[in-house]
Amino acid sequence: MAKSIQILSTKILSPVQKQELTKAGIEIIEADFITTENKPFELKNLNESLIFTSQNAVRSVLSNPKSEDLKSKNVYCVGLKTKILLSENGFNVVAYTGYAADLAEIITLIYGNESYTFFSGNLRRDTLPEALKENGIKFNEIQVYETKLTPQKIKTPVDAIMFFSPSAIESYLKENKIKNETCFCIGTTTSSALEGITKNIVIADQPTIEDVIEEVIAEYKLPMLFHSGHSGFGSGVRGGGGLRLEYSNPMHLDDVAKDFPDCPIIIAHPSWPWQDEALSVAMHKPNVYIDLSGWSPKYFPKQLIQYANTLLKNRMLFGTDFPLITPERWMKDFEEAGLLE
């Protein structure tokens, strides 16, 4: 039996994030190498616009009773998830980027006439404030959260390490050494902290945890499986149980298949109401497969049966979704649906 891949995550992943790795056959060791906590602060001497470079800063500001007063101001931020958190809480996000250096460039080139208040943490990088100073842009800074290093010895050998911040690298190196492990980094700011330590670095295309996970799976050529189409979970429940069906449109996987052409990608289940999109992606990207589980074959759309019998016959995967559908029932309906063996 092939040796399983063991990877250390330097932060505790969400159940959904961890599931993507375990489904790919990767064993996860998790430990928080940094912790963050809100700091007491006053909302005073604020400038006309606001800057956030992390979700931690947003959460801390939201905990302040006067945070409602800030929602009339323009906001500039780093990170898609930071932007989403701000927007969901009623802030007006004018621009966001993946990195602080890019945000500094946009501010200096386009919004240089505004003044800014920068909400930061105690271990923030100098990139943004230095760029603002060099370009004569008026700003002040309020520290709203504190990051603390939590070093710990990892005794289990691992094949790779996932790093999500320069601070986590600093913390890890206090009790451990990097030898031959592959280091997966959330972005260039994090990877720069490994200069002179290792060259065995993989940087995510976008600075998100999910992109780091995708890089891990792609590096080891492991299959990625994505559920698609209508979901029975949340059906008929108030607000659909919080699920957004648009994210199960298989056309979203076209970008994934492009970015990871050597990684098998499985579109799980017939993708109603987006069956044509699933077939198009599989026709266009040879690393994409369609899984037939979850539906009785007698309910398959005609175009799915057509392509399963012809152009995509070698990229259709058998499955029943047992115990929801038994293998006996699925095979009986298969024989009657016009599918060729």
BELZIMO-V770684 format. One line per field, one symbol per residue. ss: DSSP state (H for helix, E for strand, C for the rest). A space follows every 10 residues. Layout:
BEGIN
ss->???
END
This chain:
BEGIN
ss->CCCCEEEEEC CCCCHHHHHH HHHCCEEEEE CCCEEEEECC CCCCCCCCEE EECCHHHHHH HHCCCCHHHH CCCEEEEECH HHHHHHHHCC CEEEEEECCH HHHHHHHHHH CCCCCEEEEE ECCCCCHHHH HHHHCCCCEE EEEEEEEEEC CCCCCCCCCE EEECCHHHHH HHHCCCCCCC CEEEECCHHH HHHHCCCCCC EEECCCCCHH HHHHHHHHHC CCCEEEECCC CCCCCCCHHH HHCCHHHHCH HHHHHHHHHC CCCCEEEECC CCCCHHHHHH HHHHCCCEEE ECCCCCHHHC CHHHHHHHHC CCHHHEECCC CCCCCCHHHH HHHHHHCCCC C
END
